[in-house]
Amino acid sequence: MRRSYVRVALAVTTLVALAFVLPLAWLVLTAAEDRALREAERQALGLSAVVVVATDRALVLNSIMSTEAGQQERLAAHLPESGTVGTSRVDDAAVDRVRRQQRAVTIDVAGGRAYLRPVALPRGLVAVIEVYVPSAALRKGVGTAWLVLIGEAIVLVGVSTFLADRLAARVVRASGDLARMAASLGAGTLHARVQPSGPREIKDVGGALNVLADRFAELLATERALAANLSHRLRVPLTALRLNAEALPAGTDRDRQLRVVDRLENEINAVIVEAARPLAARPRLRCDLGAVVTDRTEFWGALADDQGRPWQADPPPDGIIVPAATSVLTEALDVLLGNVFHHTPDTAACRVSVQQGPGWAAVTVDDAGPGFRDPVAAVSRGASDAASTGLGLDIARRLAADTGGRLTVGSSDLGGARVVLTLGVADEDPPDQAPGSKIWRRLGGAHARP
């Protein structure tokens, strides 16, 4: 932007300078020529008085040589009876034409111009005075005047460019402050504020951005408080659920119910802690995709065995680290697997597999259920083909987007639905950067479906 301001000022000022300098340069040249020709006219008038009264050629010659122009061989008199006296640079035809027209003229000759002036003599005769004006005299002082004009134009353009640069620097500095504040807000530094500066419009934007940041902080604090309050309110029914589970007879069912209650309690505690923690203080998120997939397939596999559902969970590759919290990834996988159990018959088969590629990893869930009537609408927030909130797949979609991947749905070779959760893979040795910076590999503009 700063260079654009300077270029515009440079172009406009240059055009303005040229608009004034070129006419002034021509005016200076014309004025110098007029001055030289007026001097020639004065010299011709001085010699005219001598030619009128002089009857001797020698007297006219002495008068010519007494002048500076005569000494420089620039003055001559064409007498009708005595011929030419002095140094002439014009031909006889030009002299005769002036005698006939009896009008002063200026003609171009070698090295300059010649001023010819007719002088009426007694007996109807006409003499012609010739004054030679060299090119140097016609342009005397023009070079200096042109240099002054060019210098003034350069100074004008330079000052204008400098002032434009200073003004642009002020605007760019203020715009840069706004951009840095916006970037800080985007990185989670919600306390970032800007000191409004620059032109009035940018100051207004800075003030509005500060107000917006304050509003964000207020809304975020309200949401955190609401999440914490809701989590605390869940403790009462959770306690009752734990008591009911503990009252069950000892055995596999009791242990499974207690594990579910323990996990639910851990998730509630995590929500409370996360809601109270500032965004900037939150740690970098990383987890082992294979470990999480193994844990969730074992959990849901036990339920599949109870239902008699055909179940296949391929062992995932080792060492796949993704930039996501374990709890968030667990929630997303529970959504994908839970949808199979909630929306397909107990006899519908389910298969879970993990694929890995350069910079990405994908979890694929296939089932033999009825599938999606509208795959595009299925991943839209709030949309559902069944009696649900339609928020489950949106959770998985947002997780994929946060890691640089995506969520796709389609048809499975089992005859039902296929859901592919593609995630970006974290670097092996990530730099000390906050989440959201380049700590994982992006999949590019189009994520290839494994």
GIVENHU-V48944 format. One record per pair of residues at least 6 apart in sequence whose C-alpha atoms are under 8 Angstrom apart, sorted by the first residue. I is the first residue (numbers start at 1). J is the second residue. If there is no record, write none. Layout:
BEGIN
i j
I J
I J
END
This chain:
BEGIN
i j
1 168
1 172
2 165
2 168
2 169
2 172
3 165
5 164
5 165
5 168
6 161
6 162
6 164
6 165
6 168
7 161
9 160
9 161
9 164
10 157
10 160
10 161
13 156
13 157
13 160
14 153
14 157
17 153
17 156
17 157
18 153
21 149
21 150
21 153
24 149
25 145
25 146
25 149
28 142
28 145
28 146
29 139
29 142
32 138
32 139
32 140
32 141
32 142
33 137
33 138
33 139
34 138
35 138
36 133
36 137
36 138
37 115
37 133
37 138
40 115
40 131
40 132
40 133
41 115
41 117
41 131
43 131
44 117
44 129
44 130
44 131
47 63
47 64
47 129
48 119
48 129
50 60
50 63
51 60
51 77
51 119
51 127
52 119
52 120
52 121
52 122
54 60
57 82
57 85
60 77
60 85
61 85
61 86
64 70
64 71
64 75
64 76
64 86
65 71
69 75
69 131
70 76
70 86
73 86
73 87
74 87
74 88
74 130
74 131
74 132
74 133
75 86
75 87
75 88
75 129
75 130
75 131
75 132
76 84
76 85
76 86
76 87
76 88
76 129
76 130
76 131
77 84
77 85
77 86
77 127
77 128
77 129
77 130
78 84
78 85
78 95
78 127
78 128
78 129
78 130
79 85
79 126
79 127
79 128
80 125
80 126
80 127
88 130
89 109
89 110
89 114
89 132
90 109
90 114
95 116
95 128
98 104
98 105
98 116
98 117
98 118
98 128
99 118
99 126
99 127
99 128
102 117
102 118
102 119
103 117
103 118
104 115
104 116
104 117
104 118
105 115
105 116
105 117
106 113
106 114
106 115
106 116
107 113
107 114
107 115
108 114
111 134
111 135
112 132
112 133
112 134
112 135
112 136
112 138
113 132
113 133
113 134
113 135
114 130
114 131
114 132
114 133
115 129
115 130
115 131
115 132
115 133
116 128
116 129
116 130
116 131
117 128
117 129
117 130
118 126
118 127
118 128
118 129
119 126
119 127
119 128
119 129
120 126
120 127
121 127
170 198
171 198
171 199
171 202
173 198
174 196
174 197
174 198
174 202
175 202
177 194
178 194
178 206
181 192
181 193
181 194
184 190
184 192
185 191
185 192
185 213
187 434
187 435
187 436
188 279
188 280
189 279
189 280
190 213
190 216
190 217
191 213
191 217
192 213
193 210
193 213
194 206
194 207
194 210
195 206
196 202
196 203
196 204
196 205
196 206
196 207
197 203
197 206
224 275
224 276
225 275
225 276
227 271
227 272
227 275
228 271
228 272
228 275
228 276
231 268
231 269
231 271
231 272
232 272
234 268
235 265
238 261
238 265
241 261
242 258
242 261
245 254
245 257
245 258
246 254
246 258
248 254
267 327
280 434
283 434
283 435
284 323
284 433
284 434
284 435
285 323
285 324
285 325
285 435
286 321
286 322
286 323
286 324
286 325
286 326
286 426
287 321
287 322
287 323
287 324
287 325
287 326
288 319
288 320
288 321
288 322
288 326
289 319
289 320
289 321
289 322
290 316
290 317
290 318
290 319
290 320
292 326
292 329
292 330
293 316
293 330
293 333
294 315
294 316
296 330
296 333
296 334
297 313
297 352
300 337
301 311
304 310
304 311
305 311
307 346
307 347
308 346
308 347
309 346
309 347
309 348
309 349
309 350
310 347
310 348
310 349
310 350
311 349
311 350
311 351
312 350
312 351
312 352
313 351
313 352
313 353
314 351
314 352
314 353
314 354
315 353
315 354
316 353
316 354
316 355
317 354
317 355
317 356
320 361
320 425
321 425
321 426
321 427
321 428
322 403
322 423
322 424
322 425
322 426
322 440
323 403
323 424
323 425
323 426
323 439
323 440
324 399
324 403
328 399
329 399
332 392
332 393
332 395
332 396
332 399
333 396
335 392
335 393
335 396
336 365
336 392
336 393
336 396
336 419
337 365
340 350
340 367
340 369
343 369
343 386
344 368
344 369
344 370
345 369
348 367
348 368
348 369
349 367
349 368
349 369
349 414
350 365
350 366
350 367
350 368
351 365
351 366
351 367
352 363
352 364
352 365
352 366
353 363
353 364
353 365
354 361
354 362
354 363
354 364
355 361
355 362
355 363
355 364
355 450
356 362
359 424
359 425
359 426
359 441
359 442
359 443
360 405
360 422
360 423
360 424
360 425
360 441
360 442
360 443
361 422
361 423
361 424
361 425
362 420
362 421
362 422
362 423
362 450
363 420
363 421
363 422
364 418
364 419
364 420
364 421
365 418
365 419
365 420
366 412
366 413
366 414
366 416
366 417
366 418
366 419
367 412
367 414
367 415
367 416
367 417
367 418
368 412
368 414
368 415
368 416
368 417
369 415
369 416
369 417
370 415
370 416
370 417
371 411
371 415
371 416
371 417
371 418
372 378
372 385
372 410
372 411
372 416
372 417
373 385
374 385
375 409
375 410
376 409
377 383
377 384
378 384
378 385
378 390
378 393
378 409
379 393
379 394
379 397
379 407
379 408
379 409
380 390
380 393
380 394
381 390
381 391
381 393
381 394
382 389
382 390
382 391
383 389
383 390
383 391
384 390
396 407
396 421
397 406
397 407
397 421
399 423
400 406
400 407
400 421
400 422
400 423
400 424
401 423
402 436
403 423
403 424
403 425
403 440
403 442
404 423
404 424
404 441
404 442
404 443
405 421
405 422
405 423
405 424
405 442
405 443
405 447
406 421
406 422
406 423
406 447
407 419
407 420
407 421
407 422
408 419
408 420
408 421
409 417
409 418
409 419
409 420
410 417
410 418
410 419
411 417
411 418
412 418
420 449
422 449
424 440
424 441
424 442
424 443
425 440
425 441
425 442
426 439
426 440
426 441
427 439
427 440
427 441
430 439
430 440
431 439
433 439
END
